[in-house]
Amino acid sequence: MQRQFHILALGCLFYLFSTFCSTSEAQTQAHLSGFNQEKKKEEIDSIIKAYAAINKFNGTALIHYQNKNIFEKSYGWQDAEKKILNQDQSVYQIASLTKSFTALIIVKLSEEGKLSVKDPVSKFIPDYPRGNEITIEHLLTHTSGIYEVLRNKEYFSLLHTGKSIAKNKELSFFKNEPLDFEPGTQFSYTNSGYILLGIIIEKITGLSYEDAVRKIILNPLKMSHTGFNYLALKSPYKTVPYSYISKTRQEKTEVWNSTLTGPAGQIYSTVEDLYNYYMGLRDYKIVSKEAFKKATTPFLSGYGYGWFIDNLYGKKLINHGGNIEGSTSYFAMLPEDDLCIILLNNITSKKLEKAGNIILAALLEQPYTLPQPKKEAVLSADILKKYVGDYQLADNSVIHILYENGQLFIQNNKDPKVKMLAEKEDLFFLQDDDTEISFILKKGEKDVITIKKGLSSKTAEKL
């Protein structure tokens, strides 16, 4: 749920017409005629295949450019065990891209005069600590200072259950924690703020969060394959979530509890439904051009109301990703060019936003570099032996780093040892695995090992 889903993990043409008005019809036609759609389709396909080759893309892509869909294709397994391939109708969890839906409803309610983004949280949740200082706008822009709920161990453990969690119980995981900073002074991505926005939506509309999204966004935009409780979904197109997938290995993972992820990350969808979402934003079917322009104006650290706002190749890029164990999404819009990139995966991948940006570079004739498989570096025995030892994790379990016959091995407690391959001097990887192992050796300080796998990161100190 971070710029993923912190990683639980990513509008449109509010000034398209003014841009086109300042561009002559002849220039526009020249640009369109110079765009070779078939060539670009092949180029996009080669980009995605490069990510699939390093096991970082397993899903569906849809690209819309200058008033037409120029690309739609699926890659990899919807269900590897049953040998069902991903298809254009496949359903994926979109994780933190959910936040853009939550924010859009708040913008809609504001436009209707039912709330103001300057309203304090205490107006809707009277007993919320410091609720008179935290505004709706602070929640929208991740500038509230509210404690990130994923830091709570009980909350995190409940994500892996199917238990239905009451709202007051969910609030208890972060409500009484001290603020990380004074409201409005810093940006810190937090799912907690969007959970609060969901409660505010329910109080104002008198509907459940899910029904409010259906009424205000899904039904008007005909997003009939989009929903909320992925665990309960019965569909032949439902994707199985994988923490890692390759030609030789497939690691399934559990679906996160949607009653906990809620307005911060519970929505599932398809590329075609999200295309309808794009068209609804582009054509201002939900909120006005003025309201959407405000929502996509950066507040702090390039974040607006439910969207990251970036400047790429001198153009305004409106985007959001989503990343939870087993699912990754990326949704990007370039208002000046009527361009939308939708990427959905049923694997844990931190590379989807990068893939989207490379596709964007290709479409805009910008230089880019394709990813390459990791290569093993050769390190001397002296360097390798520096890392040997026992490292204790926070839960008191021990990681053993062993040196045998010129090679390092990693062993978790008494599990089987696994060979480590050096990427560079202080960074190692495992063959056919998503694990990265890095070392920090500082004179006068304890040696530290960090092990990253998927969205998890564990640090251990040398004993």
N, C-alpha and C positions, 0 to 999 in steps of 0.2 A: 504494500500500500504506500508507495511513495510516488516519485514521479513515475511511478509504477503503482505499487499499493503498499508502500514502505515495508511497498512495498512490499497489504492487501496490499499496483499500482497501483488515457492521455486522450460554431459560428461561421461566421462566414463572410458574405459579401456586402458588408455595410457601406463600403464605398466603391463597389464595383462600377456602378453607373457613372460616378464622377470620374473614375479612372478612365473608363472607356470614352467618356466625353472629351477628355483631354488628349485622346489618341485618335488620329485620323482613321477613317474607315479603310483607307488604302493600306496603312501600316498594319492594322488588325488583320486584313485579308492576307497580307504578305506573310505575317507570322503564322497564320493558320495553314497556308498553302505550303510553307516550309517545314511543317510538322509531319513527318512520315510516321503514321500511326503503326504500321506493321513493324517498322524498324524499332520503334520505341517499345512495342509489346515484347519483341525478342530481347531487347536490352533489359527490360524490367524482369522478364523471366530468368535471364542469366544472373541478375543480382540476387533474386530470391533463391535460386538454386545454389549460389555460392554460400548463402547462410544455411540452407538446408544441408549442404555438404559438411558443415562443421556442427551439425545438430542444433542449430539455433533458429530454425524456422520449420514449423510443422502446423500448417493451418491454411487459411484462405486470405487472398488479397483482392481488393477491388480498388481501381483507380479511375476517378472521374477527372476529365480535363477538357476545358473549353466546350462546355455544353454537351459532352458525350462521355459515355463509359468506354474507356479505351482498353481496360484490362480487368479480367475477373478469372481467377484460377486458384485451384486448391492443390495442396502438397501434403504428402505424408499420410499418417493414419488417424482416422476418426476413432477407431478401435483396433489396435494392433493385434490383440488376442483373437478377435473374430475376423481379422483381415478385411476390415471395412475402411476404405480410403476416405479421407476428408473430401467433402464436396461443397459446391457453392451454397447449398442449403444448410450446411452444418451449423450447429448451435454452439456458441462459446460463451464462457463467463467473461465479462468485460472489466471486472474488478473496478479500479478507481475511475475509469471513464464514466462510471455511475455519477460521480460528483458533478459532471457537467449537466446531467438531467436535474439533479437536486437544485443546483444553482439556477437553472433556467426557470424552474417553478417559482423560486423566490423572486426572480426578476419579473416574472409574469404577475405575481401577487402584488409586487411593488407598483407595477404599471397600472394595475387595477385599483390602486389606492388602499389595499388591504393591509399593507405594512410599509414601513420605510426601512431602507438598509441602515439608516442611522438609529433605528430603534434599539434600545438596550435589550439584552436577553431577558432581564428581569420582567419585562413587560409580558412575556409569554411563559417564562418559568420563574415565578416569583422568588423561590427559595434558592436559586442558583448562586453559589458564592461569587461575589464581585460581579454579579449579573448586571448591576447598574452601570458598570464601566465597560463591559464587553458588548459590542454592538453586533448586529447581524452582518454588517460589512466586515468586521474582524473575522467572523466565522467563515464567510465566503472566501476571504483572501488569505487564510492561514496566518493571520497576524494577531490572534487572540491571546497567545501565550498559554493556552490550555494544554494540559498534560496529554501526551500521545497515548491513547488507550492500548496500543500494541505493546507498550512497555510493561503492562500489568500481566504478570505470569498466569494468574487465574483466568483472565480474559483470553489469553493466547491459548491456554490448554482447552478452553471451552470451544474455540474455533474448530477443533477437530472432533466435535460431538454433534449429534443432531438435536440436542436439547433446545427447546423453545425458551428463550430468555426474556423475561419481562423488562419493560423499559426502565423501571426504577433500578433494577438489578444492573442493567447495562450502564446506566449513569454512575452507579456506585464505583465502577472501575476507574473513573477519572475525576468525578465531580469534586471530591474533597482534597485532591492533590493541589499543592501550591502552583501558581502560574510560573512558567519558565521565564517569562519577562512581562513587562508592562504592556497592556493591550495597545496595539497600533504601532509599536516601536520596532518590531522585528518580524521577519518571515520565518516560520517553522511549520513545515507540512505536517498536518495532524488530522487524522480521521475523526477524532473526537468532535471537532467543530461541525463536521457534516452530519454526525449523529444528532447533534443538537438542532441543526437546521431541519432534519426530518421531523423532529418533535414539533417544531414551530409550524411546519407545513400542516401537520395533522391538526394542531389547535386552530389554525385559521380556516382550513377548508372543511373541518368536520369529517374528513375522510382518513382512511389509513394512508400511509405514505404510498403504498403500492397503488391503491385506487386513485390517488391524486395524480400520480405519474401517468396512469392509464387514461384518465379523463383529460388531462391538460396536454399530454404529449403523444402517447402511443396511439390512441384512437384517432385523433385528427390527422396524424401522419401515416396512418395505416401500417403501423409497426406490429403486425399480428404475431410475429414469432419471437417477440421480446417479452421477458418476464422476470421473475424475482427469486423464486425458490428453486435453485438448480437441482438440489438434492431430490426434490419431488417431481422434477420434470420427466414426463414420459414422452419420448419422441424418438423416431428412428434416426434422427439427425443429431442427437445429443452426443457431443464429443466426450471421450474419456480423458480426464486430466492426467498428465504425466509430469513428473518432476524431471525426467530425462528420457530421451528416446533416441535410439540410433538403429542401424541395421541389425545390430547384434544384441542390443539391450533395450528393454522398455521397463521403466520404473513408474508404476502407477502412484498417484497420491490421492489424498482424501479431499473431498469437496468441503470448503469452509462453510461454517454455520451462517446462513443468510440472515437469521434474526440478529446476529451480532454485527455483521458487515453492513447490513441495512443501507441507508442513504449514502454511505461512504464507498460501497463496493459490491452490492448484491445483484446487480442486473446481469442478465444474460441476453444475447442477441445473435443476429446473423449479419454478414456484410451487407446483404440487400436491405435489411431493416435499417441499418446504420446509414446506408445510402439515402433512404427516405428521410432520416434524421438530418443529414446534411442538406438535402433539398429544402426541408422545412426551415432550417436556419438561414440558408442562402436567400430564400424568398420571403423571409420574415413572416412565416405562417403562425408562429407561436407568440413572438414578441416583435415590437416595432424595430425599425432600423436604428432609431436613436437609443432605444433600450439595449439593443444588442451591441451597439458601439460602446456604450458605457461598460457593459459586461466584459468586453474584450479589450478594455484599457488597463494596462498593468498597474498594480497598486504598489507592492514591494516585491523585489526579486523577480519581476517579470510574470507575476501571477495576477489574473483578474478575478472574475466571478466564475469559478469552476473551470478555468482555462489557463494554461501556460501561454504567454505571449512572447514569441521570440522574433529576432530579426535575423533572417537567413538570406544570404545573397542580396541584401538590401531590400528584402520584401518582408512584410508582416506575416508571420506564421502563427496561426492559432491552433493549439494542439493539446492533447492530453493522452496519457497512457494509463494502463492498468496492469498490475502484476500481483498475482497471488500464486501460491503453490499450484502448479498445474494449468495455469491460464495466463495469457498475456495479450494485451490489446494496445493498439496505437491508432489514433484518429487525428489527422492533421488537415488543415484547410489553409489555402493561400488565397485570400480574397481578391487580390489584384488579377489573378489568372483563372478564376473559377476552377480551382484544382483541389481535389480531395483525395487523400490517401487513407484507406482503411485496411488495417492488418490485424487479423485475429489468429491466435495460436492456442492450442491445447497443451502447451508445454510451458515450463518455467524458463523464461529467457530474458536476460538483461540487454539483449542486442536488438530488440524490435524497433525501438526509436531510431537507432543508428541505421537500420535497414531502410526505414521510412525516409530518413534524411538523404540516403544515397539514391533512392528512387527519385526523390525531389531533385537532386543534383542532375540526374540523368535527363529528366524532363526539361530542365532549364538550361541544358547544355553546359553544365558546370563540371569541373574535374572531380573525380572520386577514386577511391581505392577499394577494391573488393577484399573481403576478409580471407585469410589463409589459414589452413589447419596449423595447429601449434607444432613447432619443431623442437626436438630435444637438443639442448645445448650441452656441450661437453665441459664438465667442471673437474678441477683437480681433486685428488683425494684429500688434500689439506683443507680445501674449502668445504667439501662435503662433511668432513669429520667435525667441523665447527658446530654443526647443527645437531649432532648426536646427543641424545639424552632423554629424560622423562619430563613431560610438561603437564602441569595440573590445570584442569578446567575448573570453572566456578562451581560445578556440581561435585567436585572432588574426584571425578574420574581422571584417568591418566592417559595421555598420548605418548607412545614410545616412538622415538625416531632412532632407527637402527642403521648401522653401516655394515654391509656384507659384500665382499667381492667387488669393490669399487662402485657400489650402488647403495642409495638410500632407500629405506623402507619405512612406512608408517604403520603403526599398530595401535588400535583403540582398545585400551584395557587388554583383554585376552582374545580379541577378535583375530582372524587371520591377518598376517602382515601383507601389505600391498606395496608394490614398487612405485617409487616417486620418480618422475621425470623432470629434469631441470628445464625451465623456460629461459631463465637467466639466473644470475648468482643467488638471489634471495627469493626467487619465485619458482614454485614447482607445480606440476599437475599430474593427474592420474590418467592412465590410458583408458579411453572409452568411458569417460566419467566427467561430471560437471564440477569436480572439486578443484579448488585452487588452494595452495598452501604457501604462505609467505612467512618469512622470518625477519625479526628486528633484533639485531645485536648491537647494543650501545654500551660503551665502556662505562663502568660504574653503575649500571642498571641491570636488572634481571633480563635474561634473554626471553623473547616472546615469540610464540607461534600463533598465527591466525589461519583458521580453516574456513573457507567459504564454499558453500554448496547450495546452489539455487538461491533462495532468499535468506538463508540462515548464515550467520557468521559467528564463530566461536573463537575466543582468545584464551590462550593458556600460557602460564609462566613456567619457566624451567625450574625444576626442583634442585 
